Amino acid sequence: MELKPEELKDKQFRKRIFGGFQPQEVTEVLDKAARTIEQKEKQILSLEAELRGARERIRQLEAMGSKLMDTIKETENSKEQRMLQADQEAQLKIREAEEEARRIISETEMKGKRLLQEADRQYRSKMQNLHQKTQQANEHLDMLNERSNDIYHQWKSLIDSTQTEISKLKKLQKAPLPEGSIEKNNSSTTNSVEVSEASKA
């Protein structure tokens, strides 16, 4: 039977006739006290063991929690680093694309300018050749016109001269002439024909 502290405190021992307490009662109380103390010590040891286990469990949980927090922080840091790295790579690719676009535009503009300059040069050269050919054609046409005018005037002069001679011959045919005059007129007519042939030449 467990001995309660108040029982031990309020316990009254019967006194012996010759003084002192009854040894049997004292022994029984001491035995109960010893058993109670032993049980309490076992309970204390058990509780201390449970407490140590609980503390160890708490320590383990705290360690796990701390490790988990570190992992979470590392994950967040890693995530931020990856995001930062991805952003930097994206910015780098954008800059490279912009530089490539500017290079292509610059090369295209330079090629366009060269093509325009070459086209302008060819156009000017062709226009110059055309102008020269046109000028030569005009000069040749002027020469032909001049030559045509000369030929026209020569033929007109020849025709006029021929018509004059024909008119003279007609007049001579209408009126009979002396023999000497006929020879003179024949000689004049012969000279006129020679002049006309010389003009044709």
Buried (B, 14 or more C-beta within 10 A) or exposed (E): EEBEEEBEEEEEEEEEEEEEEEEEEEEEBEEBBEEBEEEEEEEEEEEEEEEEEEEEEEEEEEEEEEEEEEEEEEEEEEEEEEEEEEEEEEEEEEEEEEEEEEEEEEEEEEEEEEEEEEEEEEEEEEEEEEEEEEEEEEEEEEEEEEEEEEEEEEEEEBEEBEEEBEEBEEEBEEEEEEEEEEEEBEEEBEEBEEEBEEEEE
